[in-house]
Amino acid sequence: MAAPLSQDLRRRLVQAIEAGTSARQAAARFAVSPTAVHRLMRRVRATGSIQPAKIGGYRKPLLTGHEDLLRALVTGHKGITLARIQAELVRRGIEAGSLTTIWSTLRRFGLSHKKRR
């Protein structure tokens, strides 16, 4: 992901557009993409600020709060597959995410879904 435009550049872009320059002309003049100018102006209209949005940060795991259900599925069905766990979560109205999401959640909780021979 690219770094946000500098505050100075953002200010100059907004001033140019408010003075009547088109977004494409301003983009060419300041050597930025037209999409960046459009997004900046959309943000200015929506928030009144030229500050960039927050980048990065912590995201709570998707299946947080469903440990008991996952534990019951894994212990109640020996050898259950990730696809079957995903289908069961969806059936219960829980956004399951990808199979990798389910696998990493099981691993974080210390649960194993593999068949024992």
Rosetta blueprint (number, residue, H / E / L):
1 M L
2 A L
3 A L
4 P L
5 L L
6 S L
7 Q H
8 D H
9 L H
10 R H
11 R H
12 R H
13 L H
14 V H
15 Q H
16 A H
17 I H
18 E H
19 A L
20 G L
21 T L
22 S L
23 A H
24 R H
25 Q H
26 A H
27 A H
28 A H
29 R H
30 F L
31 A L
32 V L
33 S L
34 P H
35 T H
36 A H
37 V H
38 H H
39 R H
40 L H
41 M H
42 R H
43 R H
44 V H
45 R H
46 A H
47 T H
48 G L
49 S L
50 I L
51 Q L
52 P L
53 A L
54 K L
55 I L
56 G L
57 G L
58 Y L
59 R L
60 K L
61 P L
62 L L
63 L L
64 T L
65 G L
66 H L
67 E H
68 D H
69 L H
70 L H
71 R H
72 A H
73 L H
74 V H
75 T H
76 G H
77 H L
78 K L
79 G L
80 I L
81 T L
82 L H
83 A H
84 R H
85 I H
86 Q H
87 A H
88 E H
89 L H
90 V H
91 R H
92 R L
93 G L
94 I L
95 E L
96 A L
97 G L
98 S L
99 L H
100 T H
101 T H
102 I H
103 W H
104 S H
105 T H
106 L H
107 R H
108 R H
109 F H
110 G L
111 L L
112 S L
113 H L
114 K L
115 K L
116 R L
117 R L
